[in-house]
Structure formats: C-alpha cells, structure tokens
C-alpha cells in the first residue's frame, strides 16, 4: 500500500493562486520566500506545492499565466520526457471554478482564465486513465498532481509519501477521488508546504508554484 497526502480545496471558498515571480520579476524559487512576501502583505500561505515543470532557468516548460501576465504559450510540441507524454493538459482557474483541459482542447476553447499552468501527462481524461500509463511500469518516484471534480468546484492536490508508478498515481485520482480529469505536476521536485500538517519541504529551487492564501 502506498501513502498519499490529499489536500482538498473549494474554488468558491478558498483562494487558490499560482505564483512564479514577484512584481520585479524575481522568481520565488522557495516556499519560504513566497510565504514571507505574502506575510508582508498581511496574507498567510496555508498550502503550496510545485505547480508545473520548468527549464533550468526556472521558466515554465508550458503555458503559465497569473495576474502578472503570461510566461509561456501552450506547448504542443513533441519531445522527450513526461511533459510530452501526450495528451498533456492545462490546469486553470477562473470565475470561482477550476478545470483541467487537454492542451489541444484548451487551445480550441474560449477559456480566458486568471490562472493557468500546463504540465503533463494527463493522468485521467474524461474518466479514463491516460492510455500510455502501463500497469506494469517500473518507473517509481515521489509524485504530485491535481484533480478536479466534474463541476469544477472541488480541487484535489495530491502528493505521494513514497515512490509510486504513474499508473498507481493516476488510479488514485480515478478510483479513490473520482476526479474525471487529473494532471501530473512533477516527480523530480515534488514538494509540499502545509504548516497545518507540519510540512515545509525544502529542496531545489522551483519554477511555478500553486498555493492557497488566507
């Protein structure tokens, strides 16, 4: 049996945001830096985790948007690595609702979210596991991802406490959390900030961060 931490938030009640850089374009890189800046604004960071894949300079590999603007466009290129294990997708927030859209479907939509981050692969798409996830796969890592319920109100952020396969991780979203859509965020740098759980995991500098603010 594997162990997971599941943090559930409601888009109508909770202030979910994405973060990358401050107003002077300095990447936050670490949870503590972000928490300190929010504290100076009279706000509290109650939850955070890495929010998508990034290049060596910490710029996003795929589409990323927050109120400071877009940092990259939707990436539909072919290539190596998990991000390009298509279908990949975009996790977005707008009008008190959330969603995860397959990347090509996102481009074809009229969505204009306040926040968005692209990553890959999709773990669950329309209630089905990603077809490329092998039940016998031998790749095991600590992993984190996000799932959204069918009406775009409940958002589940999940991180494994031990090394798991893609298939096992995706199955958790489909079968236990019953999210029709779920997106992988990363495995190499999966980390959690949750003071209520006494978690503030340090590590390599991050790119995009997803958080909840009080």
C-alpha positions in Angstrom: 0.0 0.0 0.0 1.2 3.5 -0.8 0.7 6.6 1.3 -0.6 9.9 -0.1 -1.4 13.3 1.3 -4.6 14.8 -0.3 -5.4 18.4 0.2 -8.9 19.3 -0.9 -10.0 22.9 -1.6 -13.2 24.5 -2.9 -13.0 27.2 -5.5 -16.0 29.1 -4.0 -14.5 29.2 -0.6 -10.7 29.0 -0.9 -8.3 31.4 -2.5 -6.2 29.3 -4.8 -3.5 31.1 -6.7 -0.4 30.4 -8.9 2.9 32.0 -8.3 6.2 32.3 -10.2 7.8 35.7 -9.7 7.2 38.9 -7.8 6.4 42.3 -9.3 10.1 42.9 -10.0 10.3 39.6 -12.0 12.3 37.8 -9.4 11.3 34.1 -9.2 10.2 33.0 -5.7 12.1 29.7 -6.0 11.3 28.5 -2.5 8.1 28.2 -0.4 9.6 30.3 2.4 10.3 33.2 0.1 6.7 33.2 -1.1 5.3 32.9 2.4 7.4 35.8 3.6 6.3 38.1 0.8 2.6 37.2 1.4 3.1 37.8 5.1 4.3 41.3 4.4 1.0 41.8 2.5 -0.9 40.7 5.6 -1.7 37.3 4.0 -0.9 33.7 5.0 0.3 30.9 2.7 -1.6 27.9 4.1 -0.7 25.4 1.4 1.7 25.2 -1.6 3.3 22.7 -3.9 5.3 22.8 -7.1 2.9 23.7 -9.8 4.4 22.5 -13.1 7.5 21.7 -15.0 10.3 24.2 -15.8 13.6 24.8 -17.5 16.9 25.2 -15.9 16.3 29.0 -15.6 13.0 28.2 -13.8 10.9 29.4 -16.7 7.8 27.2 -17.4 8.1 24.5 -20.0 4.5 25.0 -21.0 1.8 27.6 -20.7 1.7 29.6 -17.5 -0.5 32.6 -16.5 -1.0 34.6 -13.4 -2.2 38.2 -12.8 1.3 39.5 -13.8 0.9 38.0 -17.3 1.7 35.0 -19.4 5.2 33.5 -19.2 4.8 30.9 -22.0 2.3 29.9 -24.6 0.6 26.5 -24.8 3.3 24.0 -25.8 2.0 21.3 -28.2 5.5 20.3 -29.5 6.6 16.7 -29.5 9.6 15.9 -27.4 11.1 13.7 -24.6 10.1 13.5 -21.0 6.9 13.3 -19.1 5.6 16.7 -20.2 5.5 15.5 -23.8 3.8 12.2 -23.0 0.6 13.3 -24.7 -2.1 14.0 -24.0 -0.9 16.7 -21.6 -3.1 19.4 -20.2 -3.7 22.8 -18.7 -5.0 23.3 -15.1 -6.9 26.6 -15.0 -8.8 28.8 -12.6 -11.5 31.4 -13.4 -14.8 32.7 -12.2 -14.8 30.6 -9.0 -14.3 27.4 -10.9 -11.4 25.2 -11.9 -10.7 22.8 -14.7 -8.2 20.6 -16.4 -8.3 20.7 -20.2 -6.3 18.6 -22.6 -3.9 21.0 -24.3 -5.4 21.0 -27.8 -8.9 21.2 -26.4 -7.8 24.2 -24.4 -6.5 25.9 -27.5 -9.8 25.3 -29.3 -11.8 26.7 -26.3 -12.8 30.2 -25.5 -11.4 29.9 -22.0 -9.6 33.0 -20.6 -8.6 32.1 -17.1 -7.0 34.2 -14.4 -4.5 31.4 -13.6 -3.2 28.6 -15.7 -0.4 26.1 -15.7 0.4 23.4 -18.3 2.0 20.1 -17.5 1.9 16.5 -18.5 0.9 13.9 -18.9 -2.8 13.9 -18.2 -3.4 11.2 -15.6 -7.1 11.0 -16.1 -9.1 12.4 -19.0 -12.9 12.2 -19.2 -12.8 9.5 -16.5 -10.3 7.3 -18.4 -6.7 6.7 -17.5 -4.0 8.0 -19.8 -3.6 5.3 -22.4 0.2 5.4 -22.1 0.3 4.5 -18.4 1.5 0.9 -18.1 0.1 -1.1 -15.1 3.4 -3.0 -15.1 5.6 0.2 -15.4 8.8 0.1 -13.3 9.4 3.8 -13.0 8.7 4.8 -9.4 9.1 8.2 -7.9 7.5 10.5 -5.4 4.9 12.3 -7.5 2.4 15.1 -7.2 -0.6 16.2 -9.2 -4.0 17.8 -9.2 -7.5 16.6 -9.9 -10.8 18.5 -10.4 -14.3 17.3 -9.8 -17.0 17.2 -12.5 -18.4 20.6 -11.7 -15.1 22.4 -11.3 -15.6 23.2 -7.6 -13.5 20.7 -5.7 -9.8 20.7 -6.3 -7.6 17.9 -5.0 -3.9 18.4 -4.7 -2.1 15.1 -4.1 1.5 14.2 -3.3 2.8 10.7 -2.6 4.8 10.0 0.6 6.7 7.2 -1.2 7.8 6.2 -4.7 4.8 5.2 -6.9 4.2 4.4 -10.5 2.3 6.6 -12.9 -0.4 4.0 -13.1 -0.9 3.7 -9.4 -0.9 7.5 -9.0 -3.5 8.0 -11.8 -5.7 5.3 -10.4 -5.9 7.1 -7.1 -7.5 10.1 -8.8 -9.9 8.0 -10.9 -11.0 5.4 -8.3 -10.5 6.9 -4.9 -11.0 10.7 -5.5 -13.3 10.1 -8.5 -12.0 13.1 -10.4 -12.8 12.9 -14.2 -9.7 14.9 -15.0 -6.3 14.9 -13.3 -2.9 16.3 -14.3 0.6 15.3 -13.3 2.7 18.1 -12.0 6.1 16.6 -11.4 8.1 13.8 -9.7 11.7 15.0 -9.6 10.9 18.0 -7.4 7.6 17.1 -5.7 7.4 19.0 -2.5 4.7 20.2 -0.1 4.2 23.2 2.1 1.4 22.7 4.6 2.0 24.2 8.1 -1.1 22.6 9.5 0.5 19.2 8.7 3.9 20.4 9.9 5.3 20.1 6.4 7.7 22.6 4.9 9.8 20.6 2.5 13.0 22.2 1.3 14.9 21.3 -1.9 16.0 22.5 -5.3 14.7 25.9 -6.5 11.2 25.7 -8.1 9.5 27.3 -11.1 5.7 27.6 -10.9 4.1 27.2 -7.5 0.4 26.6 -6.7 -0.8 27.8 -3.4 -3.8 28.6 -1.2 -3.8 32.0 0.6 -5.7 33.1 3.7 
